[in-house]
Amino acid sequence: MQQAITDIKNKTFTIRAASRAYGIPRTTIQDVMRSKSKTTGSREYTAGKIGRKPILGDVFESELKDYALKMSGLYYGITKHDLCKLAYQVAERNNIEHPFNEDRKMAGTDWFHGFLKRNPDLTMRMPEATSLSRVIGFRRSEVNRFFDNLRQVFAQGIDPGRLFNVDETGLSTVPTQRDHVLAPKGRKQVARASSAERGITITVVGCISATGVFIPPMLIFPRKNFCKRLMIGAPPGAIGSCSPSGWINSDLFIIWLKHFIKSSGASMENKTVLLLDNHESHISLAAFELCRSNGISVISFAPHTSHRCQPLDLTVYGPLKTAYFKRCSDWMASNCGQRIKDENVAALFSDAYCKIATVDKCVNGFRAAGIWPLNSAIFGDEDFAAADHLLHGRSLADKSSGNSSTVVTSNDISAVGTPSSSVNHASSEGKSAEQCGIVLYM
């Protein structure tokens, strides 16, 4: 077959003559020649295996896919509009014949959906807003310092059942997550009743262990005086308190610490490790003395890394809030004309909490963070890429080294690039572990 194609290209034989000479059907030779690489403009591409060949070709589409994946990893994911504009620019710059919209200078919806079908490892997702502090804070030096502190404590022979993580989260009486509802076609505005324009935020202090133990939570209400009716229907063993803002403070954290010591049995004979963030309420002399006198080693996460390193954030609080807001929606539907008040929150929270409080969420959270089993290699270079780009002043849209085939640069999409000079950061080199937020109480 290869010799027949070579003779045809060298004009030694025609296709019919080659078919007779080599005993190969003429249509077979034609199909093979069509499937070979074709040249369009200055670039080479191969046709798709099924259906019509991609307009831009396999090589360009592969570069677009890699670019989209890279930008997503750098926290600057490109939108449908950006991708369609980029596809048009690729076609124009490389003299590729295309049916794209010349007025809007972008590819159409049909091309976009076809692109997603041809690249199943890409999908449209709703991104979670992540502050630049978190993007820059999650860098290798800080994460490695956290794992070094873990090794130091684990060297004492800590049992995973004595390894706990505590964190706070807020619950509102007005759900922020909304489900789709059925409504007449053509209606521009579809509404759903809620308790108020702005809800009351109640702080929940949760704590879990690496073996799946849930310490009964603490609820903090935005009030000056606490009354027992606020805890009607709360999870078994839960405690309640209040503060003017509804947020935790140093005094309330001491109350929670005493509750934790009672529930976990922490003592000098029963050593315990407590992982937490470096919120100001967690750092006080009274908390230090209480932990030291009860055999509690406290390790804080590096600043702005709890979204990747904290088990509660990784596997517990997301499902908890989803279940809580679903329960609030059900309550509103069952109690027409009534508002969710602060005395209703404990019971609604209890229903959601008891539903999601499973062992596997705790175990998976500690495993996903690389805390237990200890795995400091859980985060790879791609996880620190965004911080490295911002800290070292490199353009977010730079292509991978050695990839000289890319034609369109980051300047083609104004929504993607951001000037690195606008990012201010403080270097942590030369600082102690405590100054960098890794507070270790021994």
BATORVO-985062 format. One record per residue (C-alpha): residue in one letter; x, y, z negated. Coordinates in nm, 2 decimals. Layout:
<sites>
['A', [X, Y, Z]]
...
</sites>
This chain:
<sites>
['M', [0.00, 0.00, 0.00]]
['Q', [0.28, 0.25, -0.09]]
['Q', [0.47, 0.17, 0.23]]
['A', [0.15, 0.22, 0.43]]
['I', [0.09, 0.56, 0.27]]
['T', [0.45, 0.66, 0.33]]
['D', [0.43, 0.57, 0.70]]
['I', [0.11, 0.77, 0.73]]
['K', [0.26, 1.07, 0.57]]
['N', [0.57, 1.04, 0.80]]
['K', [0.33, 1.01, 1.09]]
['T', [0.47, 0.67, 1.19]]
['F', [0.12, 0.53, 1.18]]
['T', [-0.23, 0.67, 1.18]]
['I', [-0.46, 0.55, 0.91]]
['R', [-0.63, 0.30, 1.15]]
['A', [-0.29, 0.17, 1.28]]
['A', [-0.16, 0.13, 0.92]]
['S', [-0.47, -0.06, 0.83]]
['R', [-0.41, -0.30, 1.12]]
['A', [-0.04, -0.33, 1.06]]
['Y', [-0.05, -0.39, 0.68]]
['G', [-0.39, -0.57, 0.67]]
['I', [-0.54, -0.32, 0.43]]
['P', [-0.90, -0.19, 0.48]]
['R', [-0.91, 0.17, 0.62]]
['T', [-1.15, 0.29, 0.35]]
['T', [-0.92, 0.16, 0.08]]
['I', [-0.62, 0.35, 0.22]]
['Q', [-0.84, 0.67, 0.24]]
['D', [-0.96, 0.63, -0.12]]
['V', [-0.61, 0.59, -0.25]]
['M', [-0.48, 0.89, -0.06]]
['R', [-0.77, 1.11, -0.20]]
['S', [-0.69, 1.01, -0.56]]
['K', [-0.33, 1.12, -0.52]]
['S', [-0.22, 1.45, -0.66]]
['K', [-0.33, 1.75, -0.45]]
['T', [-0.18, 2.10, -0.44]]
['T', [-0.39, 2.41, -0.50]]
['G', [-0.21, 2.74, -0.49]]
['S', [0.12, 2.71, -0.68]]
['R', [0.00, 2.44, -0.93]]
['E', [-0.05, 2.07, -0.91]]
['Y', [-0.35, 1.88, -1.06]]
['T', [-0.51, 1.54, -1.04]]
['A', [-0.88, 1.49, -0.98]]
['G', [-1.11, 1.36, -1.26]]
['K', [-1.17, 0.99, -1.27]]
['I', [-1.55, 1.02, -1.28]]
['G', [-1.77, 1.27, -1.09]]
['R', [-1.64, 1.60, -0.95]]
['K', [-1.29, 1.70, -1.02]]
['P', [-1.25, 1.99, -1.28]]
['I', [-1.24, 2.33, -1.12]]
['L', [-0.91, 2.42, -1.29]]
['G', [-0.76, 2.08, -1.27]]
['D', [-0.65, 1.84, -1.54]]
['V', [-0.32, 2.02, -1.62]]
['F', [-0.48, 2.36, -1.68]]
['E', [-0.77, 2.21, -1.88]]
['S', [-0.52, 2.02, -2.10]]
['E', [-0.34, 2.35, -2.17]]
['L', [-0.67, 2.53, -2.25]]
['K', [-0.76, 2.24, -2.49]]
['D', [-0.42, 2.26, -2.66]]
['Y', [-0.44, 2.64, -2.69]]
['A', [-0.79, 2.61, -2.85]]
['L', [-0.67, 2.35, -3.10]]
['K', [-0.36, 2.56, -3.19]]
['M', [-0.56, 2.88, -3.25]]
['S', [-0.81, 2.69, -3.46]]
['G', [-0.52, 2.57, -3.68]]
['L', [-0.39, 2.92, -3.72]]
['Y', [-0.73, 3.05, -3.85]]
['Y', [-0.79, 3.25, -3.53]]
['G', [-1.02, 3.01, -3.34]]
['I', [-1.14, 3.12, -3.00]]
['T', [-1.51, 3.15, -2.92]]
['K', [-1.71, 3.03, -2.62]]
['H', [-1.69, 3.38, -2.48]]
['D', [-1.31, 3.39, -2.52]]
['L', [-1.26, 3.05, -2.36]]
['C', [-1.48, 3.13, -2.06]]
['K', [-1.29, 3.46, -2.00]]
['L', [-0.96, 3.27, -2.02]]
['A', [-1.08, 3.01, -1.77]]
['Y', [-1.16, 3.29, -1.52]]
['Q', [-0.82, 3.45, -1.57]]
['V', [-0.64, 3.12, -1.52]]
['A', [-0.83, 3.06, -1.19]]
['E', [-0.76, 3.42, -1.07]]
['R', [-0.39, 3.42, -1.15]]
['N', [-0.33, 3.09, -0.99]]
['N', [-0.53, 3.14, -0.68]]
['I', [-0.78, 2.86, -0.76]]
['E', [-1.10, 2.87, -0.57]]
['H', [-1.39, 2.89, -0.83]]
['P', [-1.76, 2.97, -0.86]]
['F', [-1.72, 3.18, -1.17]]
['N', [-1.91, 3.51, -1.22]]
['E', [-1.71, 3.79, -1.06]]
['D', [-1.91, 4.06, -1.23]]
['R', [-1.87, 3.94, -1.59]]
['K', [-1.52, 3.79, -1.50]]
['M', [-1.58, 3.47, -1.69]]
['A', [-1.68, 3.11, -1.64]]
['G', [-2.04, 3.00, -1.69]]
['T', [-2.23, 2.79, -1.95]]
['D', [-2.23, 2.49, -1.72]]
['W', [-1.85, 2.49, -1.70]]
['F', [-1.82, 2.54, -2.07]]
['H', [-2.04, 2.24, -2.16]]
['G', [-1.86, 2.03, -1.89]]
['F', [-1.53, 2.13, -2.05]]
['L', [-1.65, 2.01, -2.39]]
['K', [-1.76, 1.68, -2.24]]
['R', [-1.42, 1.63, -2.07]]
['N', [-1.25, 1.71, -2.40]]
['P', [-1.44, 1.52, -2.67]]
['D', [-1.19, 1.61, -2.94]]
['L', [-1.32, 1.97, -2.92]]
['T', [-1.65, 2.09, -3.06]]
['M', [-1.82, 2.41, -3.16]]
['R', [-1.81, 2.47, -3.54]]
['M', [-1.92, 2.76, -3.76]]
['P', [-1.59, 2.88, -3.93]]
['E', [-1.57, 2.95, -4.30]]
['A', [-1.44, 3.30, -4.37]]
['T', [-1.09, 3.27, -4.52]]
['S', [-0.92, 3.58, -4.65]]
['L', [-0.57, 3.67, -4.53]]
['S', [-0.45, 3.62, -4.89]]
['R', [-0.54, 3.25, -4.87]]
['V', [-0.40, 3.21, -4.52]]
['I', [-0.06, 3.37, -4.63]]
['G', [-0.07, 3.21, -4.98]]
['F', [-0.08, 2.86, -4.85]]
['R', [0.29, 2.82, -4.77]]
['R', [0.53, 2.54, -4.83]]
['S', [0.74, 2.70, -5.10]]
['E', [0.44, 2.76, -5.32]]
['V', [0.28, 2.42, -5.27]]
['N', [0.61, 2.24, -5.33]]
['R', [0.65, 2.43, -5.66]]
['F', [0.31, 2.31, -5.77]]
['F', [0.40, 1.94, -5.68]]
['D', [0.73, 1.98, -5.87]]
['N', [0.54, 2.08, -6.18]]
['L', [0.31, 1.78, -6.13]]
['R', [0.61, 1.55, -6.11]]
['Q', [0.75, 1.70, -6.43]]
['V', [0.43, 1.62, -6.62]]
['F', [0.37, 1.28, -6.46]]
['A', [0.72, 1.17, -6.56]]
['Q', [0.58, 1.15, -6.92]]
['G', [0.35, 0.87, -6.81]]
['I', [0.01, 1.04, -6.78]]
['D', [-0.28, 0.80, -6.72]]
['P', [-0.51, 0.91, -6.42]]
['G', [-0.80, 0.90, -6.67]]
['R', [-0.64, 1.18, -6.86]]
['L', [-0.59, 1.40, -6.55]]
['F', [-0.87, 1.67, -6.52]]
['N', [-0.95, 1.96, -6.29]]
['V', [-1.17, 2.26, -6.41]]
['D', [-1.31, 2.54, -6.20]]
['E', [-1.60, 2.78, -6.19]]
['T', [-1.85, 2.84, -5.92]]
['G', [-2.16, 3.06, -5.88]]
['L', [-2.52, 2.96, -5.82]]
['S', [-2.78, 3.21, -5.71]]
['T', [-3.16, 3.21, -5.76]]
['V', [-3.18, 3.30, -5.39]]
['P', [-3.05, 3.03, -5.16]]
['T', [-2.79, 3.14, -4.91]]
['Q', [-2.82, 2.82, -4.71]]
['R', [-3.13, 2.80, -4.49]]
['D', [-3.27, 2.51, -4.29]]
['H', [-3.44, 2.55, -3.95]]
['V', [-3.82, 2.56, -3.96]]
['L', [-4.08, 2.50, -3.69]]
['A', [-4.23, 2.82, -3.54]]
['P', [-4.41, 2.93, -3.23]]
['K', [-4.21, 2.98, -2.92]]
['G', [-4.14, 3.34, -2.83]]
['R', [-4.17, 3.48, -3.18]]
['K', [-3.88, 3.71, -3.23]]
['Q', [-3.87, 3.71, -3.61]]
['V', [-3.94, 3.41, -3.83]]
['A', [-3.94, 3.46, -4.21]]
['R', [-3.94, 3.24, -4.52]]
['A', [-4.03, 3.34, -4.87]]
['S', [-3.75, 3.38, -5.13]]
['S', [-3.74, 3.48, -5.49]]
['A', [-3.59, 3.82, -5.43]]
['E', [-3.37, 4.02, -5.19]]
['R', [-3.07, 3.96, -5.42]]
['G', [-3.07, 3.68, -5.67]]
['I', [-2.93, 3.63, -6.01]]
['T', [-2.59, 3.46, -6.02]]
['I', [-2.52, 3.20, -6.29]]
['T', [-2.16, 3.07, -6.33]]
['V', [-2.11, 2.69, -6.36]]
['V', [-1.79, 2.56, -6.52]]
['G', [-1.73, 2.21, -6.39]]
['C', [-1.46, 1.96, -6.48]]
['I', [-1.38, 1.62, -6.33]]
['S', [-1.11, 1.35, -6.38]]
['A', [-0.91, 1.15, -6.13]]
['T', [-1.10, 0.84, -6.23]]
['G', [-1.45, 0.98, -6.17]]
['V', [-1.54, 1.12, -6.52]]
['F', [-1.76, 1.43, -6.52]]
['I', [-1.72, 1.65, -6.83]]
['P', [-2.07, 1.80, -6.90]]
['P', [-2.08, 2.14, -6.74]]
['M', [-2.11, 2.49, -6.90]]
['L', [-2.37, 2.74, -6.77]]
['I', [-2.30, 3.11, -6.81]]
['F', [-2.60, 3.35, -6.77]]
['P', [-2.58, 3.72, -6.70]]
['R', [-2.73, 3.83, -7.03]]
['K', [-2.62, 3.99, -7.35]]
['N', [-2.81, 3.75, -7.58]]
['F', [-2.84, 3.37, -7.53]]
['C', [-3.15, 3.18, -7.60]]
['K', [-3.21, 2.81, -7.60]]
['R', [-3.49, 2.82, -7.34]]
['L', [-3.23, 2.89, -7.07]]
['M', [-3.10, 2.54, -7.11]]
['I', [-3.43, 2.35, -7.07]]
['G', [-3.38, 2.06, -6.83]]
['A', [-3.00, 2.11, -6.82]]
['P', [-2.77, 1.80, -6.76]]
['P', [-2.71, 1.59, -7.07]]
['G', [-2.43, 1.72, -7.28]]
['A', [-2.42, 2.06, -7.10]]
['I', [-2.36, 2.38, -7.30]]
['G', [-2.47, 2.73, -7.23]]
['S', [-2.35, 3.08, -7.30]]
['C', [-2.38, 3.43, -7.16]]
['S', [-2.19, 3.74, -7.06]]
['P', [-2.30, 4.08, -6.93]]
['S', [-2.18, 4.00, -6.58]]
['G', [-2.25, 3.63, -6.58]]
['W', [-1.88, 3.56, -6.51]]
['I', [-1.64, 3.37, -6.74]]
['N', [-1.40, 3.56, -6.96]]
['S', [-1.12, 3.47, -7.20]]
['D', [-1.36, 3.42, -7.50]]
['L', [-1.59, 3.20, -7.30]]
['F', [-1.30, 2.99, -7.17]]
['I', [-1.20, 2.92, -7.53]]
['I', [-1.55, 2.80, -7.60]]
['W', [-1.53, 2.57, -7.29]]
['L', [-1.19, 2.44, -7.40]]
['K', [-1.33, 2.34, -7.74]]
['H', [-1.62, 2.16, -7.55]]
['F', [-1.36, 1.99, -7.32]]
['I', [-1.15, 1.87, -7.62]]
['K', [-1.46, 1.73, -7.78]]
['S', [-1.58, 1.56, -7.46]]
['S', [-1.25, 1.42, -7.34]]
['G', [-1.10, 1.33, -7.68]]
['A', [-0.78, 1.52, -7.61]]
['S', [-0.53, 1.52, -7.89]]
['M', [-0.16, 1.50, -7.97]]
['E', [-0.19, 1.12, -7.95]]
['N', [-0.41, 1.13, -7.64]]
['K', [-0.21, 1.35, -7.40]]
['T', [-0.42, 1.52, -7.13]]
['V', [-0.34, 1.72, -6.81]]
['L', [-0.57, 2.01, -6.71]]
['L', [-0.54, 2.16, -6.36]]
['L', [-0.69, 2.50, -6.30]]
['D', [-0.65, 2.82, -6.10]]
['N', [-0.47, 3.13, -6.24]]
['H', [-0.78, 3.33, -6.31]]
['E', [-0.71, 3.59, -6.58]]
['S', [-0.97, 3.43, -6.81]]
['H', [-0.75, 3.11, -6.82]]
['I', [-0.44, 3.28, -6.94]]
['S', [-0.44, 3.40, -7.30]]
['L', [-0.24, 3.33, -7.62]]
['A', [-0.54, 3.17, -7.79]]
['A', [-0.59, 2.93, -7.49]]
['F', [-0.22, 2.85, -7.50]]
['E', [-0.22, 2.77, -7.87]]
['L', [-0.54, 2.56, -7.85]]
['C', [-0.40, 2.35, -7.56]]
['R', [-0.07, 2.30, -7.73]]
['S', [-0.22, 2.19, -8.06]]
['N', [-0.44, 1.94, -7.88]]
['G', [-0.18, 1.78, -7.65]]
['I', [-0.31, 1.95, -7.33]]
['S', [-0.06, 2.03, -7.05]]
['V', [-0.21, 2.30, -6.83]]
['I', [-0.09, 2.34, -6.47]]
['S', [-0.22, 2.61, -6.25]]
['F', [-0.24, 2.60, -5.87]]
['A', [-0.03, 2.84, -5.67]]
['P', [-0.22, 3.17, -5.60]]
['H', [-0.46, 3.15, -5.31]]
['T', [-0.42, 2.77, -5.26]]
['S', [-0.71, 2.63, -5.45]]
['H', [-0.92, 2.60, -5.13]]
['R', [-0.67, 2.32, -5.02]]
['C', [-0.53, 2.19, -5.35]]
['Q', [-0.83, 2.19, -5.59]]
['P', [-1.03, 1.86, -5.60]]
['L', [-1.35, 2.04, -5.71]]
['D', [-1.34, 2.27, -5.41]]
['L', [-1.26, 1.99, -5.17]]
['T', [-1.53, 1.73, -5.25]]
['V', [-1.77, 1.84, -5.53]]
['Y', [-1.88, 2.20, -5.51]]
['G', [-1.98, 2.19, -5.14]]
['P', [-2.23, 1.90, -5.18]]
['L', [-2.34, 2.05, -5.51]]
['K', [-2.44, 2.38, -5.37]]
['T', [-2.61, 2.22, -5.07]]
['A', [-2.82, 2.00, -5.30]]
['Y', [-2.90, 2.29, -5.53]]
['F', [-3.02, 2.52, -5.26]]
['K', [-3.23, 2.23, -5.11]]
['R', [-3.38, 2.19, -5.46]]
['C', [-3.45, 2.56, -5.48]]
['S', [-3.63, 2.55, -5.14]]
['D', [-3.84, 2.26, -5.25]]
['W', [-3.93, 2.44, -5.57]]
['M', [-4.04, 2.75, -5.39]]
['A', [-4.26, 2.54, -5.15]]
['S', [-4.42, 2.37, -5.45]]
['N', [-4.48, 2.69, -5.65]]
['C', [-4.62, 2.93, -5.40]]
['G', [-4.62, 3.29, -5.52]]
['Q', [-4.37, 3.23, -5.80]]
['R', [-4.01, 3.34, -5.83]]
['I', [-3.71, 3.13, -5.95]]
['K', [-3.61, 3.28, -6.29]]
['D', [-3.30, 3.23, -6.49]]
['E', [-3.49, 2.98, -6.72]]
['N', [-3.56, 2.76, -6.41]]
['V', [-3.20, 2.74, -6.30]]
['A', [-3.08, 2.48, -6.55]]
['A', [-3.34, 2.22, -6.45]]
['L', [-3.29, 2.29, -6.07]]
['F', [-2.92, 2.26, -6.12]]
['S', [-2.95, 1.94, -6.32]]
['D', [-3.14, 1.77, -6.04]]
['A', [-2.87, 1.86, -5.79]]
['Y', [-2.58, 1.78, -6.03]]
['C', [-2.71, 1.44, -6.12]]
['K', [-2.76, 1.36, -5.76]]
['I', [-2.41, 1.44, -5.64]]
['A', [-2.20, 1.35, -5.95]]
['T', [-2.05, 1.02, -5.82]]
['V', [-1.72, 0.86, -5.88]]
['D', [-1.61, 0.86, -5.52]]
['K', [-1.63, 1.24, -5.50]]
['C', [-1.38, 1.27, -5.78]]
['V', [-1.14, 1.01, -5.66]]
['N', [-1.15, 1.14, -5.30]]
['G', [-1.10, 1.50, -5.42]]
['F', [-0.78, 1.41, -5.61]]
['R', [-0.66, 1.20, -5.32]]
['A', [-0.73, 1.46, -5.05]]
['A', [-0.53, 1.72, -5.25]]
['G', [-0.24, 1.47, -5.29]]
['I', [-0.26, 1.50, -5.67]]
['W', [-0.35, 1.14, -5.75]]
['P', [-0.19, 0.92, -5.62]]
['L', [0.08, 1.19, -5.61]]
['N', [0.16, 1.26, -5.24]]
['S', [0.35, 1.58, -5.18]]
['A', [0.36, 1.50, -4.81]]
['I', [-0.02, 1.53, -4.78]]
['F', [0.02, 1.86, -4.60]]
['G', [0.21, 1.87, -4.28]]
['D', [0.38, 2.14, -4.07]]
['E', [0.05, 2.22, -3.90]]
['D', [-0.11, 2.31, -4.24]]
['F', [0.15, 2.57, -4.31]]
['A', [0.17, 2.70, -3.95]]
['A', [-0.06, 2.99, -4.00]]
['A', [0.13, 3.13, -4.30]]
['D', [0.46, 3.08, -4.12]]
['H', [0.34, 3.27, -3.82]]
['L', [0.21, 3.56, -4.02]]
['L', [0.51, 3.58, -4.26]]
['H', [0.77, 3.56, -3.99]]
['G', [0.61, 3.81, -3.76]]
['R', [0.54, 3.58, -3.47]]
['S', [0.25, 3.63, -3.24]]
['L', [-0.04, 3.40, -3.33]]
['A', [-0.10, 3.32, -2.96]]
['D', [0.26, 3.22, -2.88]]
['K', [0.27, 2.89, -2.70]]
['S', [0.47, 2.59, -2.82]]
['S', [0.84, 2.59, -2.75]]
['G', [0.93, 2.43, -2.43]]
['N', [0.59, 2.47, -2.27]]
['S', [0.69, 2.69, -1.97]]
['S', [0.38, 2.60, -1.76]]
['T', [0.14, 2.84, -1.93]]
['V', [0.05, 3.14, -1.71]]
['V', [-0.20, 3.33, -1.92]]
['T', [-0.06, 3.50, -2.23]]
['S', [-0.22, 3.61, -2.56]]
['N', [-0.27, 3.96, -2.42]]
['D', [-0.54, 3.83, -2.19]]
['I', [-0.78, 3.78, -2.48]]
['S', [-0.79, 4.08, -2.71]]
['A', [-1.00, 3.90, -2.97]]
['V', [-0.72, 3.64, -3.04]]
['G', [-0.41, 3.84, -3.10]]
['T', [-0.35, 4.04, -3.42]]
['P', [-0.04, 4.25, -3.48]]
['S', [0.18, 4.07, -3.74]]
['S', [0.30, 4.41, -3.87]]
['S', [-0.05, 4.46, -4.02]]
['V', [0.01, 4.18, -4.27]]
['N', [0.17, 4.28, -4.60]]
['H', [0.30, 4.02, -4.83]]
['A', [0.53, 4.00, -5.13]]
['S', [0.80, 3.74, -5.12]]
['S', [0.81, 3.50, -5.41]]
['E', [1.18, 3.42, -5.37]]
['G', [1.38, 3.46, -5.69]]
['K', [1.07, 3.46, -5.91]]
['S', [1.00, 3.21, -6.19]]
['A', [0.73, 2.95, -6.16]]
['E', [0.51, 3.15, -6.40]]
['Q', [0.56, 3.47, -6.20]]
['C', [0.44, 3.28, -5.89]]
['G', [0.13, 3.17, -6.06]]
['I', [0.24, 2.82, -6.15]]
['V', [0.17, 2.83, -6.53]]
['L', [0.28, 2.52, -6.71]]
['Y', [0.19, 2.47, -7.07]]
['M', [0.39, 2.19, -7.23]]
</sites>
